[in-house]
């Protein structure tokens, strides 16, 4: 009789740690913020006040954004909360419109569903990366090629606040096409 290899994700302690990680990461997701920054509300100055100087400043490929700031976390509070990297995307008014978070903990799709339910839309980016989108929460979760492991999490403005037309079925181009988060794998 051969033993099954030890899987750390099957232990009760690890499951509790994942739930605690999700609650620390997503506790503010209902409030539409991450680490004190709210998409659609917070400015560049707010981000700098909460997180300090960015590790890297770059021009995103998406021209809807003026600038993006990347923070690499190797130690400190964010690292302890299970985040290795976060990117903040700003519009031309210096308002943060999107936050991409790259967890260090290997989250599974079922962990996200347990925290937020099944009221999401599945999608596929132009690069064939799978994602789920909780439009009402302003949350998009990108999935690895295995179909179950979380690659990154995007905090966006909730869908209801992003409508620009009085027609409820009208959507801007940015609302329809999801851009995958790019981070270090």
QUIGIWO-V766057 format. One record per run of one state. SS is the DSSP state (H for helix, E for strand, C for the rest). FROM is the first residue (numbers start at 0). LEN is the number of residues. If there is no record, write none. Layout:
# QUIGIWO-V766057
SS:FROM:LEN  SS:FROM:LEN
This chain:
# QUIGIWO-V766057
C:0:7  H:7:3  C:10:1  H:11:15  C:26:2  H:28:3  C:31:1  E:32:2  C:34:2  E:36:2  C:38:4  E:42:1  H:43:8  C:51:4  E:55:3  C:58:8  E:66:6  C:72:4  H:76:4  C:80:2  E:82:8  C:90:4  E:94:9  C:103:4  E:107:1  H:108:8  C:116:4  E:120:4  C:124:5  E:129:5  C:134:4  E:138:5  C:143:5  E:148:8  C:156:2  H:158:4  C:162:10  H:172:4  C:176:9
